[in-house]
Amino acid sequence: MAVAALAIKTRQPLADGRVFGSVGPYTQLDGTIHFAVDPAHPLNHCITDIDLAPRDSDGLVHFSADIRILMPDDPRRGNHRLLLDVPNRGNRLALATFNRVPRPINPSAPTDPGDGFLMRHGYTVVWCGWQHDVPSVEGLMRIKVPEARQEGHPVSGRLLVSFQPNAPSQVQLLSDRGHRPYSCSNLDDPDAALLVRDADNAPPLMIPRQEWSFARLDAGRMVPDASHVHLPGGFMPGKVYHVVYTTTGAPVIGLGLLTARDVVVFLRHGHADDGNPCAGDIQQAYAFGASQSGRYLRQFLYLGLNEDEEERVVFDGMLVHIAGGKRGGDFNQRFGQPSASLHPTMSNAFPFNDSTGTDSVTGKSDGLLERLSARRRVPKIFFTNSSTEYWRGDASLIHTDAEGTRDVSLAALVRLYHFAGTQHSAGTLPLTDTNPLDGSRGQHAFNSIDYNPLLRAALIRMGEWVSGERDPPPSRYPRLIDGTAVTPEQLRGIFTAIPGVSFPAHPPQVIRLDFGPEAKRGVATILPPVEGTPYPHFVPAVDRDGNEVSGVRLPELTVPLASYTGWNLRHPQIGAPDKLMSLMGSTIPFPPTPEERAMTGDPRRSVAERYPSKASYLEQVRQECQRLIDEGHLLAEDLEYLVGQAARRYKLLAVVREPAE
């Protein structure tokens, strides 16, 4: 077994011994898990540079990771199901997603179980670090991996770091969102390059080498620094910058893709004598990942990792959320930056479909599940996406062919659900147009639809599917054949007819990239990559209100008070106002009265024209919730919560707004 040891450092009652329904109290375990994998095993060959990783006297590659386990005190009262929540940039997401714990969550604070959903249903919940460059913040989940060595020396090579500032600055850390950077090997490297571009589809322009340096500012004084880049003229908000330079030291970051595999197999099959706290309990295992960690799971599937070195199945089911068509190519790359998301990146790589297909432009044939299908190791999978993944250009690629000419059938073990009219992360109230995490601002209030109740139901449906109790609801997503998948340009007129609404100048597309002949094994040799032709890009069609007509439609869309989009334009305050804001959608309220509608020239009917009273509105919401419950997309236990949220929305949106002074 690839787990060498599980060292539990602390054991404590969850939430001071709170009792979770019939399951009872839970215990929280925190510690370090130690791995030892065979670099010669065929299932491990896919890990970039594993052949260059140092080996111990046993011939194995050793590494370790943080681990946290929440488990019932009495396992007999649990549901015998393990849920691995793949951390996102070191953060644990499951309790915010399923238990309604408010975000952002302080990673170092005591665990807040929220409304106890996962505990009341009896899940054993597990987190294990997998990302090597997580910032040094207490409570974040990390992994420690060895560095590759060639002839006894550290590996050197080129890498590309990208960033898009939201405010003027002269200095930028050479990493994404404060993660641990790769240091420059030579501060005076004449071949290092700083490039700038206005948009993904614009060619990058070179900034002369003498105009910038590897440095930071200390009390206004420039200090040479191998982890920062300094531009005296200033980085402009909204523009995208790329730094290409040489670094030394290549952690074997792809080992992080093995943690999910080996920790779950250990907890499923390890004995108590091995230190397994779940020995004899776990009968089924599921994985959940959202955004970055959803891409992790897509890469995990693509590499065929759903079986361990002893050929045992790892996961019975996967809930892969808001990953779109992306994979974690950067998670298995020499000098990879798992947190980075700006174009260009290896995460936007063919294949996108779960079944095998061919890209006629490149001639490549492949499929996301090809390796697992050949070995009959495909788990049952839910792919769920918001509207944002469609508008950023990649979500439609998972269900259309590479030429954009037809819909592609899904595998029998796959369900695909588009959460209509939503943004990347679940929306919240009250409305705001400013992200408190980074100060970025949109031209409209952010999308406020909370889709987490759909994920709570999806997890329960997953368990029923794996157990053979019943099949989940049919897939629901936009399609070419019925006209519910359209090009972005087809929707321009609908949105620009709404007062105060503009449309993105150039909606993003996924572009074919050539990182060089060694890219297939995770080594980029052409930086920046050579850009080829873009893939076709489709988004969900909308009605005359600007609300999407396909997918799983929550009451916000079927009993609307606003137009809800998966996109938002950058506010002029943060630059590039004709470009999409990263990962944010919009709430564009309807006029409350016919008089205000006439005054503004809004083509959308007013709230008063749609609903004679608040009671009438809420009754329609209740009926729509019940419909989704009957279809299997919502749980009965969430009905009153959703009606309560609707009442709050009505109070916020169905009021006469005072004219601006």
Secondary structure, DSSP 8 states (H G I E B T S, - for coil): --EEEEEEEEEEEGGGG--BGGGB-EEEEEEEEEEEE-TTSGGGTTSTTGGGS---TTS-EEEEEEEEEEEESSGGGS-SEEEEE--BTTB--HHHHHS---SS--TTS----TT-HHHHTT-EEEEE---TT--S-TT---EE--B-EETTEE-EEEEEEEE--SS-EEEEESSSTT-----BS-TT-TT-EEEEESSTTS--EEE-GGG-BSEEEETTEEEE-TTEEEEEEEE-TT-EEEEEEEEE--B-GGGHHHHHHHHHHHHHH--GGGT-TTTTT--EEEEEEETHHHHHHHHHHHTT-SB-TT--B--SEEEEES-TT---GGGGSTT--TT--SSS-TTS-S--SSS-EE-TTT--EE-TTHHHHHTT---EEEEEE-HHHHHTT-GGGGTB-TTSSSB----TTEEEEEBTT--SS---SS--SB-TTT--BBSSB------HHHHHHHHHHHHHHHHTS------B---TTTT-EE-GGGGHHHHHTSTT----SS----EEEE--TTGGGT---SSS-EEEEE----EE-B-TTS-B-SSB--HHHHS-SEEEES--BB-GGGS-TTSB-TT--EEEE--SSHHHHHHHT--S--HHHH-SSHHHHHHHHHHHHHHHHHHTSS-GGGHHHHHHHHHHHHHHHSS------
